[in-house]
Amino acid sequence: MKLSLPEAQAGVPFPAGPVQIIRHELSAPLLRQMALSSLSFSVAELYEAGLIDTLASRDMLLRLACDRVETLAAQRGFGAVKQQLRGGQRAALLALVETGNEPFLEAFG
């Protein structure tokens, strides 16, 4: 399994919504490398870069994910902290919806 951002190679801009999310989730150096090179990155490389928290076999994935959700949900302030960290991202996405500013669609005239 690999992850890439091939828009530069394909000759199209990023869709506005996903670009807001990747700006928030990827470190600036990783985003720059992925977006400008259009290279594919392996799971191991993404884990090393800190994009993936845990590696798991297919057999263990669901159990580990459920355990992680339970651990996070048990924290009383989880929702408030998540809102503090991602509130700006949500506002940016809502503004995109309101304005309809979508360079990806404009690229197809």
C-alpha positions as CSV (number, residue, x, y, z in Angstrom):
1,M,0.0,0.0,0.0
2,K,1.3,3.5,-0.9
3,L,0.1,7.1,-0.6
4,S,0.8,9.8,-3.1
5,L,-0.4,13.3,-4.1
6,P,-0.1,13.0,-7.9
7,E,-1.9,16.2,-8.8
8,A,1.2,18.0,-10.1
9,Q,2.0,15.0,-12.4
10,A,-1.6,14.8,-13.5
11,G,-1.7,18.6,-14.2
12,V,-4.6,19.4,-12.0
13,P,-4.8,21.5,-8.8
14,F,-5.8,19.9,-5.5
15,P,-9.5,19.9,-4.7
16,A,-10.1,22.7,-2.2
17,G,-11.5,20.6,0.6
18,P,-8.8,17.9,0.6
19,V,-6.0,20.5,0.4
20,Q,-7.3,22.1,3.6
21,I,-7.1,18.7,5.3
22,I,-3.7,17.8,4.0
23,R,-2.3,21.2,5.0
24,H,-3.5,20.5,8.5
25,E,-2.4,16.9,8.8
26,L,0.9,16.7,7.0
27,S,4.1,18.4,8.2
28,A,5.2,21.2,5.8
29,P,8.3,19.3,4.7
30,L,6.4,16.1,4.0
31,L,3.6,18.0,2.2
32,R,6.1,19.8,0.1
33,Q,7.9,16.6,-0.8
34,M,4.7,14.7,-1.6
35,A,2.9,17.4,-3.5
36,L,5.8,18.7,-5.6
37,S,7.4,15.3,-6.5
38,S,4.2,13.3,-7.0
39,L,6.2,10.3,-5.6
40,S,4.4,7.5,-3.8
41,F,5.4,6.8,-0.2
42,S,5.2,3.3,1.5
43,V,3.5,2.6,4.8
44,A,6.9,2.3,6.4
45,E,8.0,5.7,5.1
46,L,4.8,7.3,6.3
47,Y,5.2,5.7,9.7
48,E,8.7,7.0,9.9
49,A,7.5,10.5,9.0
50,G,4.9,10.4,11.8
51,L,1.8,10.3,9.6
52,I,0.9,6.9,10.8
53,D,0.6,6.3,14.6
54,T,0.7,2.5,14.7
55,L,1.4,-0.4,12.3
56,A,-0.9,-3.4,12.6
57,S,-1.5,-6.6,10.7
58,R,-4.9,-7.0,9.0
59,D,-5.9,-9.5,11.7
60,M,-5.2,-7.0,14.5
61,L,-6.3,-3.8,12.8
62,L,-9.9,-3.7,13.9
63,R,-9.2,-4.6,17.5
64,L,-6.4,-2.1,17.8
65,A,-8.6,0.6,16.2
66,C,-11.4,-0.1,18.6
67,D,-9.1,-0.1,21.6
68,R,-7.7,3.3,20.4
69,V,-11.2,4.8,20.0
70,E,-12.1,3.6,23.5
71,T,-8.9,5.1,25.0
72,L,-9.5,8.5,23.3
73,A,-13.2,8.6,24.1
74,A,-12.5,7.9,27.8
75,Q,-10.7,11.2,28.1
76,R,-13.1,13.8,29.4
77,G,-11.6,16.7,27.5
78,F,-11.0,14.9,24.2
79,G,-13.8,16.7,22.3
80,A,-12.8,20.1,23.5
81,V,-9.1,19.6,22.8
82,K,-9.9,18.2,19.3
83,Q,-12.1,21.3,18.6
84,Q,-9.2,23.6,19.7
85,L,-6.8,21.8,17.3
86,R,-9.1,21.4,14.4
87,G,-11.5,24.3,14.7
88,G,-9.7,26.4,12.2
89,Q,-9.7,23.6,9.7
90,R,-13.5,23.2,10.1
91,A,-14.0,27.0,9.6
92,A,-11.8,26.9,6.5
93,L,-13.9,24.0,5.1
94,L,-17.2,25.7,5.8
95,A,-15.9,28.9,4.1
96,L,-15.1,26.9,1.0
97,V,-18.6,25.5,1.0
98,E,-20.1,28.9,1.4
99,T,-18.0,30.6,-1.4
100,G,-17.9,27.7,-3.8
101,N,-14.3,28.5,-4.5
102,E,-13.0,25.3,-6.1
103,P,-9.9,25.5,-8.3
104,F,-10.1,21.8,-9.1
105,L,-13.4,22.2,-10.9
106,E,-12.3,25.5,-12.6
107,A,-9.4,23.6,-14.1
108,F,-11.8,21.6,-16.2
109,G,-13.5,24.9,-17.4
